[in-house]
Amino acid sequence: MAPITLCPATMAPEVAALIRHHVSMVAALVTERVRKVPAHVNRDDLTSAGMMALVLSARAFDPTRGVPFTLFAAFRIRGALLDELRAMDWASRSVRSRARDVESTRADLTAALDRSPASTDIADALGISTRELDSVYADLARGAVLSLQEFAADTLPAASGSRTECPESLILRREQMGYLHDAIAALPERLRFVVIAYFFEQRQMSDIAIGLSVTQSRVSQLCTEATKLIRDGMNSQLDPDALPPLAQTGRAANTRAAYYRALADRNTVAGRLAMSTPHGEMRPGAYIEHTDKPQRVKIA
């Protein structure tokens, strides 16, 4: 790509005009991106990054190159939004890439074996050791902490919305919070226990492993499985186009489809909104109760 040079100061009026006329494009691109990311992502942060990219695009735009400004700016704005999301992400790009490989392999093996593959199956298919596979799961679990902890009781003040937030955005965010609550509540008992113990009670994976009589690496796998199921469950209600392809047959496909149905039937719009105050703060009665054993997990 040819280096981009800034326009001289004499072009300032034209630069200002380009910015004014394309502010709405930033809002549209941010909205497009927000639909594909977790609810905890701050829209204002993305908008700020997009506006900065628009300003830099206007200053660097050279009409003699024959590229329309809309295309030129949109490319840079989308890039800025991705950079901002990567900066927010606790997990590195390499971790995400390895995780996609693992999930793709898991999906292929599930279809081929008609059952949930064991860690050894996945590791053998990827040509890595089970220790390396456990490391991927552990990295993903750490990367998933942020979005779920925003829902936990002791971090709710930081997750509360601005009182100046527009009514439409506030209602949408409150409904997302309600769906998150329901998605956790609808999890299979074992996965629900792991989510509550790890994300809400801040318990060590080693302690959870002892309580479940499994290895720590298994707890890491359960944690990753639960967070992925929560994400897909919420998408099944809020953004079906973002769902991965669902196999038509097999136990895993039936289990996932049943989870989606349970989440859809669990509550009403009014019930989900009732979990938070008009200002977007979770009501104390909506918190997920603490527990010591899987069979005692309860959702308020």
VEXDREN-2710 file (C-alpha; in Angstrom, 1 decimal):
% VEXDREN-2710
k/r/px/py/pz
1/MET/0.0/0.0/0.0
2/ALA/1.3/3.5/-0.9
3/PRO/2.2/5.7/2.1
4/ILE/-0.5/8.1/3.1
5/THR/0.5/11.8/3.5
6/LEU/-1.5/14.5/5.3
7/CYS/-3.1/17.2/3.2
8/PRO/-1.6/20.7/3.6
9/ALA/-3.2/23.2/6.0
10/THR/-4.9/25.0/3.0
11/MET/-7.2/22.0/2.7
12/ALA/-8.6/22.5/6.3
13/PRO/-12.1/23.7/5.1
14/GLU/-12.5/20.7/2.8
15/VAL/-11.3/18.4/5.6
16/ALA/-13.9/19.8/8.0
17/ALA/-16.6/19.3/5.4
18/LEU/-15.7/15.7/4.8
19/ILE/-15.9/15.0/8.5
20/ARG/-19.2/16.8/8.9
21/HIS/-20.8/15.0/6.0
22/HIS/-19.6/11.5/7.1
23/VAL/-20.2/11.5/10.8
24/SER/-23.3/9.3/10.3
25/MET/-21.1/6.7/8.6
26/VAL/-19.2/6.2/11.8
27/ALA/-22.4/5.6/13.7
28/ALA/-23.5/3.1/11.1
29/LEU/-20.3/1.2/11.2
30/VAL/-20.2/1.1/15.0
31/THR/-23.8/-0.2/15.0
32/GLU/-22.8/-2.9/12.5
33/ARG/-19.9/-3.9/14.7
34/VAL/-21.7/-3.8/18.0
35/ARG/-24.2/-6.4/16.8
36/LYS/-21.4/-8.9/16.5
37/VAL/-19.6/-8.3/19.9
38/PRO/-20.5/-9.1/23.5
39/ALA/-22.8/-6.7/25.3
40/HIS/-20.1/-5.5/27.7
41/VAL/-18.2/-3.7/24.8
42/ASN/-18.6/0.0/25.4
43/ARG/-20.2/1.6/22.3
44/ASP/-18.8/5.0/23.2
45/ASP/-15.2/3.6/23.1
46/LEU/-15.8/2.3/19.6
47/THR/-17.4/5.5/18.5
48/SER/-14.4/7.5/19.7
49/ALA/-12.1/5.2/17.8
50/GLY/-14.2/5.5/14.7
51/MET/-14.4/9.3/14.9
52/MET/-10.6/9.5/15.2
53/ALA/-10.2/7.3/12.2
54/LEU/-12.7/9.5/10.2
55/VAL/-10.7/12.6/11.1
56/LEU/-7.4/11.0/10.1
57/SER/-9.0/9.7/6.9
58/ALA/-10.3/13.2/6.0
59/ARG/-6.8/14.7/6.6
60/ALA/-5.1/12.0/4.5
61/PHE/-7.6/11.8/1.7
62/ASP/-6.3/12.4/-1.8
63/PRO/-9.1/12.7/-4.4
64/THR/-6.5/12.4/-7.3
65/ARG/-6.1/8.7/-6.5
66/GLY/-9.6/8.0/-7.9
67/VAL/-10.9/6.3/-4.7
68/PRO/-14.2/7.6/-3.3
69/PHE/-13.8/9.1/0.2
70/THR/-16.7/6.8/1.5
71/LEU/-14.7/3.7/0.6
72/PHE/-11.4/5.1/1.8
73/ALA/-12.8/6.2/5.1
74/ALA/-14.9/3.1/5.7
75/PHE/-11.9/0.8/5.3
76/ARG/-9.9/2.8/7.9
77/ILE/-12.8/3.1/10.3
78/ARG/-13.5/-0.6/10.2
79/GLY/-9.8/-1.2/10.9
80/ALA/-9.8/1.2/13.8
81/LEU/-12.8/-0.5/15.3
82/LEU/-11.1/-3.9/15.1
83/ASP/-8.0/-2.5/16.7
84/GLU/-10.1/-1.0/19.5
85/LEU/-11.8/-4.4/20.1
86/ARG/-8.4/-6.2/20.1
87/ALA/-7.2/-3.7/22.7
88/MET/-10.2/-4.5/24.9
89/ASP/-9.8/-8.3/24.5
90/TRP/-7.9/-10.0/27.3
91/ALA/-7.0/-12.9/25.0
92/SER/-4.4/-12.3/22.4
93/ARG/-5.0/-12.8/18.7
94/SER/-2.9/-16.0/18.8
95/VAL/-5.0/-17.4/21.5
96/ARG/-8.2/-16.6/19.6
97/SER/-6.7/-18.2/16.5
98/ARG/-5.8/-21.4/18.4
99/ALA/-9.2/-21.4/20.0
100/ARG/-10.9/-21.3/16.5
101/ASP/-8.8/-24.3/15.4
102/VAL/-9.8/-26.2/18.6
103/GLU/-13.5/-25.4/18.1
104/SER/-13.5/-26.3/14.4
105/THR/-11.8/-29.6/15.2
106/ARG/-14.3/-30.2/18.1
107/ALA/-17.2/-29.6/15.7
108/ASP/-15.8/-31.9/13.1
109/LEU/-15.1/-34.7/15.6
110/THR/-18.6/-34.3/17.1
111/ALA/-20.2/-34.8/13.7
112/ALA/-17.9/-37.7/12.9
113/LEU/-18.2/-39.5/16.3
114/ASP/-21.8/-38.5/17.1
115/ARG/-20.7/-37.7/20.6
116/SER/-18.7/-35.0/22.4
117/PRO/-15.0/-35.7/21.7
118/ALA/-12.6/-36.3/24.6
119/SER/-9.6/-34.1/25.1
120/THR/-7.3/-36.8/23.7
121/ASP/-9.4/-37.0/20.5
122/ILE/-9.1/-33.3/20.0
123/ALA/-5.4/-33.2/20.8
124/ASP/-4.6/-36.1/18.5
125/ALA/-6.6/-34.5/15.6
126/LEU/-4.6/-31.2/16.1
127/GLY/-1.3/-33.0/16.5
128/ILE/-0.6/-31.4/20.0
129/SER/-0.4/-32.8/23.5
130/THR/-3.3/-32.7/26.0
131/ARG/-1.2/-30.3/28.1
132/GLU/-1.1/-27.8/25.2
133/LEU/-4.8/-28.2/24.7
134/ASP/-5.4/-27.5/28.4
135/SER/-3.3/-24.4/28.0
136/VAL/-5.6/-23.2/25.2
137/TYR/-8.7/-23.8/27.4
138/ALA/-7.1/-21.9/30.3
139/ASP/-6.2/-18.9/28.2
140/LEU/-9.7/-18.8/26.9
141/ALA/-11.2/-19.0/30.4
142/ARG/-9.1/-16.0/31.4
143/GLY/-10.2/-14.1/28.3
144/ALA/-13.8/-14.7/29.1
145/VAL/-13.7/-13.3/32.6
146/LEU/-14.5/-9.7/31.7
147/SER/-17.9/-10.1/30.2
148/LEU/-19.3/-12.4/32.8
149/GLN/-17.8/-10.5/35.7
150/GLU/-19.6/-7.4/34.6
151/PHE/-22.8/-9.3/35.6
152/ALA/-21.4/-10.4/39.0
153/ALA/-22.7/-8.7/42.1
154/ASP/-19.4/-7.3/43.4
155/THR/-18.7/-5.7/40.0
156/LEU/-22.1/-4.3/39.1
157/PRO/-21.3/-0.6/39.8
158/ALA/-18.7/-0.6/37.1
159/ALA/-21.2/-2.3/34.7
160/SER/-24.0/0.1/35.3
161/GLY/-25.0/2.3/32.4
162/SER/-24.9/6.0/32.2
163/ARG/-28.0/7.8/33.3
164/THR/-27.8/9.9/30.2
165/GLU/-27.9/6.8/27.9
166/CYS/-30.6/7.1/25.3
167/PRO/-33.8/5.2/26.2
168/GLU/-33.6/2.8/23.3
169/SER/-30.0/1.8/24.1
170/LEU/-30.8/1.4/27.7
171/ILE/-33.8/-0.9/27.0
172/LEU/-31.7/-3.0/24.7
173/ARG/-28.9/-3.3/27.2
174/ARG/-31.3/-4.2/30.0
175/GLU/-32.8/-6.9/27.9
176/GLN/-29.3/-8.2/27.1
177/MET/-28.6/-8.4/30.9
178/GLY/-31.9/-10.3/31.3
179/TYR/-30.9/-12.7/28.6
180/LEU/-27.5/-13.2/30.2
181/HIS/-29.2/-14.1/33.5
182/ASP/-31.5/-16.5/31.8
183/ALA/-28.7/-18.0/29.7
184/ILE/-26.8/-18.9/32.9
185/ALA/-29.9/-20.2/34.6
186/ALA/-30.7/-22.5/31.6
187/LEU/-27.3/-24.1/31.5
188/PRO/-26.9/-27.8/32.3
189/GLU/-26.4/-28.1/36.1
190/ARG/-22.7/-29.0/35.9
191/LEU/-21.8/-26.1/33.6
192/ARG/-24.0/-23.7/35.7
193/PHE/-22.1/-24.7/38.8
194/VAL/-18.7/-24.0/37.2
195/VAL/-19.8/-20.5/35.9
196/ILE/-21.2/-19.5/39.3
197/ALA/-18.2/-20.8/41.2
198/TYR/-15.5/-19.4/38.9
199/PHE/-17.0/-16.1/37.7
200/PHE/-19.2/-15.1/40.6
201/GLU/-17.7/-16.6/43.6
202/GLN/-14.1/-16.0/42.4
203/ARG/-13.1/-19.6/43.4
204/GLN/-9.9/-21.1/42.2
205/MET/-10.2/-23.8/39.5
206/SER/-8.3/-26.2/41.7
207/ASP/-11.0/-25.8/44.4
208/ILE/-13.8/-26.3/41.8
209/ALA/-12.0/-29.4/40.5
210/ILE/-11.9/-30.9/44.0
211/GLY/-15.7/-30.2/44.5
212/LEU/-16.5/-31.9/41.2
213/SER/-13.9/-34.7/41.6
214/VAL/-12.4/-33.9/38.2
215/THR/-9.0/-32.5/37.1
216/GLN/-8.3/-28.8/36.9
217/SER/-7.9/-29.0/33.1
218/ARG/-11.4/-30.5/32.9
219/VAL/-12.8/-27.5/34.9
220/SER/-11.1/-25.2/32.4
221/GLN/-12.7/-27.1/29.5
222/LEU/-16.1/-26.9/31.2
223/CYS/-15.6/-23.2/31.8
224/THR/-14.8/-22.6/28.1
225/GLU/-17.8/-24.8/27.0
226/ALA/-20.1/-22.9/29.3
227/THR/-19.1/-19.4/28.1
228/LYS/-19.4/-20.5/24.5
229/LEU/-22.8/-22.0/25.1
230/ILE/-24.0/-18.8/26.9
231/ARG/-22.8/-16.7/24.0
232/ASP/-24.5/-18.9/21.4
233/GLY/-27.7/-19.0/23.6
234/MET/-27.9/-15.3/23.7
235/ASN/-27.2/-15.0/20.0
236/SER/-30.0/-17.5/19.4
237/GLN/-32.4/-14.9/20.7
238/LEU/-30.7/-11.6/19.9
239/ASP/-28.7/-12.3/16.7
240/PRO/-29.5/-15.7/15.1
241/ASP/-27.3/-14.8/12.1
242/ALA/-24.2/-14.9/14.4
243/LEU/-24.8/-18.5/15.4
244/PRO/-22.5/-21.2/14.0
245/PRO/-24.1/-23.9/11.8
246/LEU/-26.0/-26.4/13.9
247/ALA/-25.8/-30.1/13.0
248/GLN/-29.1/-31.6/12.2
249/THR/-28.6/-34.9/14.1
250/GLY/-26.6/-36.2/17.0
251/ARG/-26.7/-35.9/20.7
252/ALA/-24.7/-32.7/20.9
253/ALA/-27.0/-31.0/18.3
254/ASN/-30.1/-32.1/20.2
255/THR/-28.7/-30.8/23.5
256/ARG/-27.8/-27.5/22.0
257/ALA/-31.2/-27.1/20.4
258/ALA/-32.9/-28.0/23.6
259/TYR/-30.8/-25.3/25.4
260/TYR/-31.9/-22.7/22.9
261/ARG/-35.6/-23.7/23.4
262/ALA/-35.2/-23.6/27.1
263/LEU/-33.7/-20.1/27.0
264/ALA/-36.5/-18.9/24.6
265/ASP/-39.2/-20.2/26.9
266/ARG/-37.7/-19.2/30.2
267/ASN/-38.9/-15.6/30.4
268/THR/-40.8/-12.8/28.8
269/VAL/-39.5/-9.3/27.8
270/ALA/-41.1/-7.9/30.9
271/GLY/-39.5/-10.5/33.0
272/ARG/-36.0/-9.9/31.6
273/LEU/-36.4/-6.1/32.0
274/ALA/-37.6/-6.7/35.6
275/MET/-34.2/-8.0/36.5
276/SER/-32.7/-4.5/36.3
277/THR/-33.7/-1.0/37.5
278/PRO/-34.9/1.7/35.0
279/HIS/-31.3/3.0/35.2
280/GLY/-29.8/-0.3/34.0
281/GLU/-28.5/-1.6/37.3
282/MET/-29.1/-5.3/38.3
283/ARG/-31.7/-5.7/41.1
284/PRO/-30.3/-7.5/44.2
285/GLY/-33.0/-10.1/43.9
286/ALA/-31.8/-11.1/40.4
287/TYR/-28.3/-12.1/41.5
288/ILE/-27.3/-15.7/41.1
289/GLU/-27.1/-17.4/44.5
290/HIS/-23.9/-18.9/45.9
291/THR/-23.5/-22.6/46.2
292/ASP/-21.2/-25.4/47.4
293/LYS/-22.3/-28.3/45.3
294/PRO/-23.7/-28.6/41.7
295/GLN/-27.0/-30.1/42.8
296/ARG/-27.7/-27.1/45.0
297/VAL/-27.3/-24.5/42.3
298/LYS/-30.3/-22.1/42.3
299/ILE/-31.1/-19.1/40.2
300/ALA/-33.0/-16.3/41.9
END
